[in-house]
Amino acid sequence: MPEITTLSDGSLTRQVVVEGEVVDPPQASEVYEAICLAVKHGAKTVEVDLTGVDLFGSAGINALLKVRHVAERLGCTVIVVGASRLVRRVFEVTNLTELLVIDEG
C-alpha cells in the first residue's frame, strides 16, 4: 500500500504526499480517499505530491480523474505539484497533462 501523508499549514491549502505504488484499485482508493478528505474539510487547494511514487497505473489515473470532479463541484482545485519521472511519463502518454493541473515548477 502507498504511504500517504496529509499536511496542512493552517491555510486553505492541504498537501497530500504519496509514496510507493499506485497500481491496484485498493491503492488508488486510498489515494482518492485521502485527497477527498482534504477537499471535504474545506481546502480550496489540494496539492498532490507524487514525487515518491515509483509505479503509477490506470487505477491511479482513474482516482485522480474522479477526485478532480469531486473537487470541482466543491470549489476546490487539485494540483499535482510533484511527480516522479515515471509518473510524468504516464501523464504525458495518457494526455493527463491536458486534464489535470500540473505544476512542474
Secondary structure, 3 states (H helix, E strand, C coil): CCEEEEEECCCCEEEEEEEEEECCHHHHHHHHHHHHHHHHCCCCEEEEEEEEEEEECHHHHHHHHHHHHHHHHCCCEEEEEEECHHHHHHHHHCCHHHCCEECCC
